[in-house]
Amino acid sequence: MKIIKFRETDTEEIVSLFYKTVHSINSKDYFQQELDAWAPEDEKNSKVESWKVSLSARR
């Protein structure tokens, strides 16, 4: 595993990974309604900019 510093160009991939992880890995432990509340798939694209701001602040 190679760990790298956050780059703004990685944001879309990070957001996608989060949503895919919640809806696949966590699906065995949570009901669909809980997954949708935690990570609504229809909001994924609209969250990229806010994730970019949040992750940039943590560098």
Stockholm file with secondary structure:
# STOCKHOLM 1.0

chainA/1-59         MKIIKFRETDTEEIVSLFYKTVHSINSKDYFQQELDAWAPEDEKNSKVESWKVSLSARR
#=GR chainA/1-59 SS CCCCCCCGGGHHHHHHHHHHHHHHGGGGTSCHHHHHHHSCGGGTGGGHHHHHHHHHTTC
#=GC SS_cons        CCCCCCCGGGHHHHHHHHHHHHHHGGGGTSCHHHHHHHSCGGGTGGGHHHHHHHHHTTC
//
